[in-house]
């Protein structure tokens, strides 16, 4: 399917992935895809979103920052209750490897490639499936950002519809705007 993506649509995915990584998320959600649609310089998705008052910044404000991984949170009291001297262990590690050695150690439980590239949630995968359906229905050979936006709007995701409603727009009006932009771009 990704071979049908235009350069601009690939940029949507890159923007979405970059934001997910920046926010510490291991997953790419429909909201990340919506952010990508708003951020990429393409009129088929960007103009309808801008006209509705939806920007990358407004979407970003509504995205939660991922909480720290459980491995990054240490509770010295809980370790002490198990008989582990956290402060002593920390001092020994820093004596051997230098100050701050525990903070700078990479998480080796997850391969580096998987840390950098978040996985699509089932909802995001469904949005991309709907994107392909929209593209086929419109008899387009390439998937453009406007198709991704239409796929997201068809998904009926609570976060996406919440952003649209929060901007005072409707899914129908946004869909119509994307369709107009797609037809004029053809």
Protein Blocks (a to p, Z undefined) as FASTA:
>chain_A
ZZmpcfklmmmmmmmmmmmmmnopabdcfklmmmmmmmpccfklmmmmmmnopafklmmm
mpccddddfklpccfklmmmnopafklmmmmmmmmnoghklmmpccfkbcfklmmmccdd
fklmmmmmmmmmmmmmnopabdcfklmmmmmmmnopaklmmmmmmnopafklmmmmmmmm
mmmmZZ
